[in-house]
Structure formats: C-alpha cells, structure tokens
Amino acid sequence: MKRLIILGAGTAGTMMANHLHHKLNKKDWTIYIIDEKEEHHYQPGYLFLPFSIYKPSDIIKSIKDFIPSSVNLIKGKIDRIVAKDNYVQMVEGNKYLYDILIIATGSRIAPEETQGMNGKLWHKSIFDFYTFEGALALRNKLLNWEGGHLVIHITEMPIKCPVAPLEFAFLADAYFKNRKRRDKVNITYVTPLSGAFTKPKSTKALDYLLKEKNIALVTDFAIAEINNDNKTIIDYSGKEIAFDLLVTIPTNKGDDLMERSGLGDELNYVPTHKETLQSKDFANVFVIGDATNIPASKAGSVAHFEAEILTENIMHFINKEALSASFDGHANCFIETGNGKALLIDFNYTHEPVDGLFPFPGIGPLPLLKESKMNHWGKLAFRWIYWNVLLKGIAIPFVGTKMKTAGKNFN
Ligand SMILES: Cc1cc2nc3c(=O)[nH]c(=O)nc-3n(C[C@H](O)[C@H](O)[C@H](O)COP(=O)(O)OP(=O)(O)OC[C@H]3O[C@@H](n4cnc5c(N)ncnc54)[C@H](O)[C@@H]3O)c2cc1C
C-alpha cells in the first residue's frame, strides 16, 4: 500500500481529504490526516465574536465529523518533516512514512515578534481577534468598555484574510453607534501599507468608507514596539500613537515545524510553485492554504479553489503526467461594512478587484466593490456554505476555480 499523508485538518486539509478519498484507488492508497486539535473552528467567525453577533457554539465543530471514514485521522503534534527520507516525525515519538505529502498546517499569530505586544497589557488593553481566545477576551472587554481611543492595527503583511481588520473597524463603528456610544470612541486604523488595502481600486473604495465612518487612517506605519506604560505604539521613524484599547493583528507566521524541518522561509511559509502548488524543493510534497508562500490571499475561499487544482495535480503526479492544472490566484471575499451591508471583491494574480456584477455578468445579483444588503446576506450564508459545501470539497455552483473577467469593469 502507498501512503498519502495530509498534515493539518483545518480548512484546506479537510477539503483535500474529502476530494482525494473519492479519487484515490483504495486498493493501492491509504490516506492519513494528522492534527493536534479535535475541534475545527470556522475562523471567519472570529470577526463576529467580539461584537456578540456569533457565539462560540456557532463556530466550533468536531474535526472528525468532516473527515471521510475511509481516511485515517491521527491526533498528535507534528514535530518535523524529514523530506529527504519521506517521513513525518511526531512530538510523541512515532514516525509516519509517506509516498506523497500535503502540507496544510496553516498560519498563526506571533505576538512575540513585536516588542511589548504580549506584555502586561496582552488581553487586558491589547487584543487580537485572530484566535478564539483573543476574540472572546475582546468580546468581554467591549461589553463593559466606557470608550476612549480605539486603535486597530496591522503589524506586517501578509496576514490571513487581509480585509478582516478593515471589517473589524467598520463593525466597531456600527457597534458603538448602535449602543449610542460612538461619540465616546475615536477610531484610528493603522496599517503598514500606503492605503487601506493592497490593491489600488479597492483601496480607493475602502479609504472612502473609512472617511464616511469617521475612522482616521494612518498609513506606512512600521511598528517597532509597544510601550505598555504609556499605552502607545511606536514606529521605526519614532512616530507614536496613543491608545486606550489596541486591537492588533500580530505578525502572521507558518507553523514552527517548518523551521525545525528546514522547509520554511523567514516567516515559516513553504516555498511553493504558485500554479501547480508543488513544493519548490521536493517533488512528492505539495502545499495548500495559508502554509504556502504563494502571492495569493490567505483565505478559506482561496484554499477551496486551490483544493480542486491540487487534486487534479496529485492525480497527474500519481499517473506520472505533467502537472497541468494551474492555479490563477483566484480569491473572493465579502467585506462586512456594518449595519447589514457588505462589499464583495473577486480577483486573482493578474486582475485586481474592480466593480461589476457577480457571479453572472450583467445579471449579478451580487454587486462587486459596492456596498449592498445582498452581499451582507452572502457573508452570513458563507458560514453555512463553509460547513456544508466547502469543507466537503463540493464545488460552489456558478463560481469556478478560475476567475471570470466577464461582467467586470477593468477600464
Ligand atoms: C479573523 C479571521 C477572519 C477570516 N475571514 C475569512 C473570510 O471571510 N473568508 C475566507 O475565505 N477566509 C477567512 N479567513 C481565513 C481562513 O480562515 C484561513 O485562510 C483558512 O482557515 C486557512 O486554512 P488552512 O487549512 O490553510 O489553515 P487552518 O484552517 O488554520 O488549519 C491548519 C491546521 O493545522 C494544524 N496544525 C498546525 N501545525 C500543527 C502541528 N505542528 N501539529 C499538528 N497539527 C498542526 C492546526 O491545528 C490546524 O487545524 C479568516 C481568518 C481569520 C483569522
């Protein structure tokens, strides 16, 4: 029997297990999937926890409920990959040999990378919402917070779901307005980028929304440290911004096991061919989701498109054919803007988000790069789609792996 091992049973690993158990011949192949956790978290729900829109039970399910019974689910912490000898070494001591390896170990926050971030104010006046613990602690803080200067801050790119901090700012504006406390709160959005987002046309639309909601924007801020005594964030040029409540997106990194395995770049992301999703160093190793270093967004929607491409390429690899399935960097994200509205963006490696209609050119019904209630319902429906369609590796009707240019205004 040959072995295909998937590392990580989060969004991307679970999708791959569901695709491959249909495709691989069970007489020849055994599939293993390894994760240290027992719970699967719907991470997009972390955005809604602080505002009491979702509760914890809305976003947590058991990993095993999503893994097909023919796939062997192993609980344990992976210590390292010894790629030259084709095995995975577990912290608990056991080893798993593989013929094909899929790395889907995601990314995590690393507050320890910034001086003063996880000091005495961590989860007291300095919060993240990229972890379950951080989002929950922030919910409890916001319930009783009297007001003051709220600073929403990104440490450095790339981060998962790069629009989530903006969504947090918009939802915070709506949250305090609805509680008649907006006049007691100043909101500042601080980013290392030169505008609100990474792509020019969406930056223009999002800059406008920040102004409309009276959210101050500070750009090009490369943080050096956080002073816990004065409650300030300080950048390398000496610029200081005071906060009463800091909501930060710490540096995001791939898992430390990549460093131990000698497989990661300086942020522990695995060098990966951006079209085929094959590792740049080992032909029988493939990488998917947030763990790669490819220049696509780190998002569940991206992992979903990648999973279809990677399944095809793994079948090509097994059949000793050229890896002809090619990922174009397709990403689509709803951007919650507060008060029951959202924007939608759809883009890939070569096309930035522009306005138009999605998914049917000329018909929609979802408008691109414009606020609408329909997009907000789409964002809320995404949770159901995630549990019932995406994780199971089912294609979303009318939304193909490749980005469509029809229906979009590129002029
Ligand atoms: C606040 C927030 C909002 C978001 N909003 C959206 C959104 O609106 N739309 C969207 O598409 N995406 C969104 N995302 C991003 C999306 O959740 C991630 O891109 C997606 O989950 C990545 O999937 P993954 O499989 O690569 O990683 P993960 O789902 O994080 O899975 C990685 C798995 O690997 C396991 N693992 C790692 N290291 C080890 C080890 N050493 N040993 C054993 N197991 C290990 C982990 O336990 C985990 O289960 C959001 C993310 C956040 C944080």
The ligand as a Tripos MOL2 file, in Angstrom:
@<TRIPOS>MOLECULE
LIG
   53    58     1     0     0
SMALL
NO_CHARGES

@<TRIPOS>ATOM
      1 C1        -10.4470   36.7020   11.8080 C.3       1 LIG1
      2 C2        -10.4100   35.8970   10.5390 C.ar      1 LIG1
      3 C3        -11.3490   36.1280    9.5570 C.ar      1 LIG1
      4 C4        -11.3090   35.4020    8.3730 C.ar      1 LIG1
      5 N1        -12.2790   35.6470    7.4230 N.ar      1 LIG1
      6 C5        -12.2780   34.9330    6.2690 C.ar      1 LIG1
      7 C6        -13.3190   35.1260    5.2910 C.ar      1 LIG1
      8 O1        -14.2370   35.9390    5.4810 O.2       1 LIG1
      9 N2        -13.2530   34.3870    4.1530 N.ar      1 LIG1
     10 C7        -12.2650   33.4710    3.9350 C.ar      1 LIG1
     11 O2        -12.2720   32.8250    2.8830 O.2       1 LIG1
     12 N3        -11.2700   33.2700    4.8370 N.ar      1 LIG1
     13 C8        -11.2560   33.9710    6.0060 C.ar      1 LIG1
     14 N4        -10.2660   33.7490    6.9460 N.ar      1 LIG1
     15 C9         -9.0810   32.9200    6.6020 C.3       1 LIG1
     16 C10        -9.3350   31.4290    6.7100 C.3       1 LIG1
     17 O3         -9.9080   31.0790    7.9460 O.3       1 LIG1
     18 C11        -7.9730   30.7270    6.5350 C.3       1 LIG1
     19 O4         -7.3480   31.2170    5.3710 O.3       1 LIG1
     20 C12        -8.1430   29.2260    6.3850 C.3       1 LIG1
     21 O5         -8.6950   28.6860    7.5510 O.3       1 LIG1
     22 C13        -6.7730   28.5770    6.0800 C.3       1 LIG1
     23 O6         -6.9090   27.1890    6.0410 O.3       1 LIG1
     24 P1         -5.6300   26.2490    6.3100 P.3       1 LIG1
     25 O7         -6.1350   24.8650    6.1980 O.co2     1 LIG1
     26 O8         -4.5010   26.6940    5.4770 O.co2     1 LIG1
     27 O9         -5.2310   26.5360    7.8310 O.3       1 LIG1
     28 P2         -6.0730   26.2000    9.1380 P.3       1 LIG1
     29 O10        -7.5350   26.1090    8.8200 O.co2     1 LIG1
     30 O11        -5.6410   27.1890   10.1660 O.co2     1 LIG1
     31 O12        -5.6040   24.7150    9.5440 O.3       1 LIG1
     32 C14        -4.3030   24.3950    9.9470 C.3       1 LIG1
     33 C15        -4.3820   23.1370   10.8080 C.3       1 LIG1
     34 O13        -3.0710   22.6150   11.0060 O.3       1 LIG1
     35 C16        -2.9470   22.1730   12.3290 C.3       1 LIG1
     36 N5         -1.5300   22.2170   12.7150 N.ar      1 LIG1
     37 C17        -0.6410   23.2310   12.5230 C.ar      1 LIG1
     38 N6          0.5510   22.9160   12.9990 N.ar      1 LIG1
     39 C18         0.4590   21.6650   13.5160 C.ar      1 LIG1
     40 C19         1.3910   20.7900   14.1690 C.ar      1 LIG1
     41 N7          2.6640   21.1350   14.3820 N.pl3     1 LIG1
     42 N8          0.9390   19.5730   14.5580 N.ar      1 LIG1
     43 C20        -0.3610   19.2070   14.3420 C.ar      1 LIG1
     44 N9         -1.2740   19.9890   13.7500 N.ar      1 LIG1
     45 C21        -0.8730   21.2080   13.3300 C.ar      1 LIG1
     46 C22        -3.7880   23.1470   13.1410 C.3       1 LIG1
     47 O14        -4.1880   22.5800   14.3690 O.3       1 LIG1
     48 C23        -4.9550   23.4130   12.1980 C.3       1 LIG1
     49 O15        -6.0750   22.5710   12.4530 O.3       1 LIG1
     50 C24       -10.3010   34.4270    8.1650 C.ar      1 LIG1
     51 C25        -9.3500   34.1850    9.1650 C.ar      1 LIG1
     52 C26        -9.3980   34.8940   10.3550 C.ar      1 LIG1
     53 C27        -8.3840   34.6160   11.4360 C.3       1 LIG1
@<TRIPOS>BOND
     1     1     2 1
     2     2     3 ar
     3     2    52 ar
     4     3     4 ar
     5     4     5 ar
     6     4    50 ar
     7     5     6 ar
     8     6     7 ar
     9     6    13 1
    10     7     8 2
    11     7     9 ar
    12     9    10 ar
    13    10    11 2
    14    10    12 ar
    15    12    13 ar
    16    13    14 ar
    17    14    15 1
    18    14    50 ar
    19    15    16 1
    20    16    17 1
    21    16    18 1
    22    18    19 1
    23    18    20 1
    24    20    21 1
    25    20    22 1
    26    22    23 1
    27    23    24 1
    28    24    25 2
    29    24    26 1
    30    24    27 1
    31    27    28 1
    32    28    29 2
    33    28    30 1
    34    28    31 1
    35    31    32 1
    36    32    33 1
    37    33    34 1
    38    33    48 1
    39    34    35 1
    40    35    36 1
    41    35    46 1
    42    36    37 ar
    43    36    45 ar
    44    37    38 ar
    45    38    39 ar
    46    39    40 ar
    47    39    45 ar
    48    40    41 1
    49    40    42 ar
    50    42    43 ar
    51    43    44 ar
    52    44    45 ar
    53    46    47 1
    54    46    48 1
    55    48    49 1
    56    50    51 ar
    57    51    52 ar
    58    52    53 1
@<TRIPOS>SUBSTRUCTURE
     1 LIG1         1 GROUP 0 **** ****
